[in-house]
């Protein structure tokens, strides 16, 4: 019993330490940069409406920390769900490495076979390093786009992805409001694509090489997190110019993705790059700021009000879906 409590204690401290880890999306630096960006944008908007600096700052501060968002029942569920998920399911986040290594080894072996057992033996140059860093970034992002699309389009998978979309308000913690099955699919997709790239790198350069990293992350991902990533799950509307919105997903575009309005359904699936949405017809670029309700249509979001429901309701609905779609093995006798 003591060992169980010790383990839980370690996991709890590791969970709280997420804000101190650069590899975590809620690393305090990423949260602070998002806060600064949001505050500057809100103050600028208030001043354009004719408010003075003191009034603009005060109103912006109030909007940033709106208690109706941060203390909403849905947000409180997110906070608790994050803690429990991180304590009970720490191993699920290791699948990227496991799957990636397997895919890399397979790709490397196949390339060696096709090339007579020899690697290409390229020399690592700055240009090759930058190119490979971008390749990994783009490939992984495409994998996430495809897995996200599957989660929306495959009815059985959608039942698990509903957990994320059941959030009625958005905070940075909403990114962790994902069912373990949902997490497994996304993590697997990222692992497969990064593994493909790693296998090619090992074949091209003897002993392989890594993407350019900052604080343990692909340099591009680090910059993405630093430049306001956490605002995508927030109530602060920040949209990019139309041209930019066709290539990069703005916070506003992802907030639209969480809308329950029909015109926003299955739009803006991209993680970092909006070009996949543009290519496959799922892009929605807002012309002006829009107001819309978050969550699932009707009152379905209320079915995911507790942590227990976030875990169990998807299985219940998936079972009913499979039962409803089951085809009888034999036709009844006439």
C-alpha positions in Angstrom: 0.0 0.0 0.0 2.9 2.4 0.8 4.4 1.8 -2.6 1.1 2.7 -4.3 0.9 6.0 -2.3 4.5 6.7 -3.1 3.9 6.2 -6.8 0.8 8.4 -6.7 2.9 11.1 -4.9 5.6 11.0 -7.6 3.0 11.2 -10.3 1.2 14.1 -8.7 4.4 16.1 -8.3 5.3 15.3 -11.9 1.9 16.5 -13.0 2.3 19.8 -11.2 5.8 20.0 -12.7 4.2 20.2 -16.2 4.3 24.0 -16.0 8.1 23.8 -15.6 8.8 21.5 -18.6 9.5 23.1 -22.0 8.1 19.9 -23.7 4.7 20.5 -22.1 2.2 22.7 -23.9 1.4 24.5 -20.6 5.0 25.3 -19.8 5.0 28.6 -17.9 6.9 30.4 -20.7 4.3 29.5 -23.3 1.5 30.5 -20.9 3.2 33.8 -20.2 3.9 34.6 -23.8 0.2 33.9 -24.7 -0.9 36.2 -21.8 1.3 39.0 -23.1 0.1 38.6 -26.7 -3.5 38.6 -25.6 -3.1 41.5 -23.3 -1.4 43.7 -25.9 -4.1 42.8 -28.5 -6.9 43.6 -26.1 -5.4 46.9 -25.0 -4.8 47.9 -28.6 -8.5 47.1 -29.5 -9.8 49.1 -26.5 -7.6 52.1 -27.4 -8.9 52.0 -31.0 -12.4 52.2 -29.6 -11.4 55.4 -27.9 -10.6 54.3 -24.4 -7.5 55.7 -22.6 -4.6 53.5 -21.6 -5.7 53.0 -17.9 -9.2 52.1 -18.9 -8.0 49.9 -21.7 -5.6 48.0 -19.4 -8.3 47.5 -16.8 -10.9 46.2 -19.1 -8.4 44.0 -20.9 -7.3 42.5 -17.6 -11.0 41.8 -16.7 -11.6 40.2 -20.1 -8.5 38.0 -19.8 -9.5 36.6 -16.4 -13.2 36.5 -17.0 -14.5 34.2 -14.1 -17.4 33.1 -16.3 -14.8 31.2 -18.4 -12.2 30.2 -15.9 -14.7 29.1 -13.2 -17.2 27.6 -15.6 -18.3 24.0 -14.7 -16.7 22.8 -18.0 -13.4 24.4 -17.1 -13.4 22.9 -13.6 -13.9 19.5 -15.2 -10.9 20.1 -17.4 -8.7 20.9 -14.5 -9.6 17.7 -12.6 -9.5 15.6 -15.7 -6.0 16.8 -16.5 -4.8 15.8 -13.0 -6.4 12.4 -13.0 -5.2 11.6 -16.5 -1.6 12.5 -15.8 -1.6 10.5 -12.6 -3.3 7.4 -13.9 -2.2 7.2 -17.5 1.4 8.4 -17.7 2.5 5.6 -20.0 0.2 6.6 -22.8 2.4 9.5 -23.7 5.3 7.2 -24.4 3.7 5.7 -27.5 5.4 8.2 -29.8 8.8 6.9 -29.0 7.8 3.2 -29.2 5.9 3.5 -32.5 8.4 5.9 -34.0 11.4 3.6 -33.3 9.5 0.7 -34.9 8.6 2.7 -38.0 12.1 4.1 -38.3 13.7 0.7 -38.1 11.3 -0.6 -40.8 11.9 2.3 -43.2 15.7 2.1 -42.6 15.7 -1.7 -43.3 13.6 -1.3 -46.5 15.8 1.5 -47.8 19.0 -0.6 -47.1 17.5 -3.6 -48.9 16.6 -1.5 -52.0 20.1 0.1 -52.0 22.1 -3.1 -51.7 22.7 -2.8 -48.0 24.5 0.5 -48.2 23.5 3.9 -46.8 23.8 7.0 -48.9 26.5 8.4 -46.5 25.6 12.1 -46.9 27.4 14.7 -44.9 25.3 16.8 -42.5 25.3 20.4 -43.5 23.4 23.4 -42.1 21.1 23.3 -45.1 20.3 19.6 -44.7 19.7 20.1 -41.0 17.2 23.0 -41.6 15.5 21.0 -44.4 15.2 17.9 -42.2 13.8 20.0 -39.3 11.1 21.4 -41.6 10.4 17.9 -43.2 9.7 16.4 -39.7 7.6 19.4 -38.8 5.5 19.2 -41.9 5.2 15.4 -42.0 4.1 15.2 -38.4 1.6 18.0 -38.8 0.1 16.2 -41.8 -0.2 13.0 -39.8 -2.0 14.9 -37.1 -4.3 16.5 -39.7 -5.2 13.0 -41.1 -5.8 11.5 -37.6 -7.9 14.5 -36.6 -10.0 14.2 -39.8 -10.5 10.5 -39.1 -11.6 11.3 -35.5 -14.3 13.5 -37.0 -15.4 11.5 -40.0 -15.3 7.9 -38.7 -18.5 7.6 -36.5 -17.0 5.2 -34.0 -13.9 7.4 -33.5 -16.1 10.5 -33.3 -17.7 9.1 -30.2 -14.3 9.3 -28.4 -13.4 12.7 -29.9 -16.6 14.2 -28.6 -14.9 14.4 -25.2 -12.7 17.2 -26.5 -15.6 18.9 -28.3 -17.9 18.7 -25.3 -16.0 21.6 -23.7 -18.4 24.6 -23.4 -15.6 27.1 -22.7 -12.0 27.0 -23.7 -8.9 27.4 -21.5 -5.4 26.2 -22.1 -6.3 23.1 -20.1 -8.9 22.1 -22.7 -6.1 20.8 -24.9 -5.8 17.9 -22.3 -9.6 17.2 -22.5 -9.1 14.1 -24.7 -10.2 10.6 -24.2 -7.2 8.1 -23.9 -8.4 6.4 -27.1 -8.3 9.8 -28.8 -4.8 10.5 -27.4 -3.6 7.1 -28.6 -4.7 7.7 -32.2 -3.2 11.2 -32.4 0.1 10.1 -30.7 0.3 7.1 -33.0 -0.2 9.2 -36.1 2.6 11.6 -35.0 4.9 8.7 -34.1 4.3 7.1 -37.5 5.2 10.2 -39.5 8.2 11.1 -37.3 9.4 7.5 -37.6 9.2 7.7 -41.4 11.4 10.7 -41.3 13.9 9.2 -38.8 14.2 6.1 -40.9 15.1 8.2 -44.0 17.5 10.2 -42.0 19.3 7.1 -40.8 19.5 5.8 -44.4 20.8 9.1 -45.8 23.3 9.9 -43.1 25.4 7.2 -41.4 24.3 7.1 -37.7 21.4 9.4 -38.6 20.8 12.9 -37.2 18.2 14.9 -35.3 16.1 17.9 -36.2 17.2 21.3 -34.9 16.0 21.4 -31.3 15.2 24.1 -28.7 14.7 23.0 -25.2 14.1 19.4 -26.3 11.6 20.2 -29.0 11.7 20.5 -32.7 12.6 24.2 -33.2 9.5 24.9 -35.2 7.2 23.4 -32.5 9.0 25.4 -29.8 8.3 28.7 -31.7 4.8 27.6 -32.4 4.1 27.1 -28.7 5.9 30.3 -27.8 4.0 32.5 -30.3 0.5 32.2 -28.7 -0.3 28.5 -29.1 -2.3 28.5 -25.8 -4.7 31.2 -27.2 -6.3 28.6 -29.6 -8.0 27.2 -26.5 -9.1 30.4 -25.0 -11.9 33.0 -25.3 -9.5 35.6 -26.8 -10.3 36.2 -30.5 -7.1 36.6 -32.6 -7.4 36.1 -36.3 -4.6 36.3 -38.9 -4.8 38.1 -42.3 -6.6 36.1 -44.9 -3.5 35.1 -46.8 -1.7 33.9 -43.6 -4.8 32.0 -42.5 -4.4 29.8 -45.6 -1.1 28.5 -44.3 -1.1 28.8 -40.5 -4.0 28.1 -38.1 -4.9 31.2 -36.1 -6.4 31.0 -32.5 -9.7 32.2 -34.0 -9.7 29.4 -36.6 -9.3 26.8 -33.9 -11.9 28.4 -31.7 -14.3 28.1 -34.7 -13.4 24.4 -34.9 -14.9 24.1 -31.4 -18.2 25.8 -32.5 -21.4 23.7 -32.6 -22.9 25.7 -35.4 -23.5 23.8 -38.6 -21.4 26.1 -40.8 -18.4 25.5 -38.6 -18.8 21.7 -38.5 -15.7 19.7 -39.4 -13.7 22.8 -40.3 -10.1 23.8 -39.5 -8.7 20.4 -38.7 -5.1 21.5 -38.9 -2.8 21.6 -35.9 -0.2 24.1 -37.1 -0.6 24.4 -40.8 -3.9 25.4 -42.4 -2.7 24.5 -45.9 -4.0 20.9 -45.3 -7.5 22.3 -44.7 -7.1 24.5 -47.8 -6.0 21.5 -49.9 -8.8 19.2 -48.7 -11.7 21.6 -48.5 -12.0 21.9 -44.7 -10.7 25.5 -44.3 -12.9 28.2 -42.8 -11.4 31.7 -42.6 -13.5 34.2 -40.7 -14.1 37.5 -42.4 -14.9 39.3 -39.1 -15.1 38.3 -35.5 -17.9 35.8 -34.9 -19.9 34.9 -31.9 -20.9 31.2 -31.5 -21.6 28.7 -28.8 -19.0 26.1 -27.9 -19.5 22.4 -27.4 -21.7 19.7 -29.0 -25.1 20.5 -30.6 -28.2 20.5 -28.6 -27.7 19.5 -25.0 -25.3 16.7 -25.7 -22.4 18.5 -24.0 -24.3 18.1 -20.7 -23.7 14.3 -21.0 -19.9 15.0 -20.4 -20.2 17.1 -17.3 -18.1 15.0 -15.0 -14.7 13.3 -15.2 -16.4 9.9 -14.9 -18.6 10.7 -17.9 -15.6 11.8 -20.0 -14.1 8.4 -19.5 -17.3 6.2 -19.8 -19.8 7.9 -22.1 -17.8 7.3 -25.2 -17.6 3.6 -24.6 -21.4 3.5 -23.9 -22.1 5.4 -27.1 -19.6 3.4 -29.2 -21.2 0.1 -28.0 -24.7 1.4 -28.9 -23.4 2.5 -32.3 -21.8 -0.9 -33.0 -25.0 -2.7 -31.9 -27.1 -0.5 -34.1 -24.9 -1.1 -37.1 -24.5 -4.8 -36.6 -25.7 -6.9 -39.5 -27.4 -10.2 -38.6 -25.3 -13.3 -39.6 -28.4 -14.9 -41.1 -31.6 -13.6 -42.5 -34.8 -14.7 -40.7 -36.7 -17.6 -42.2 -39.6 -16.6 -44.4 
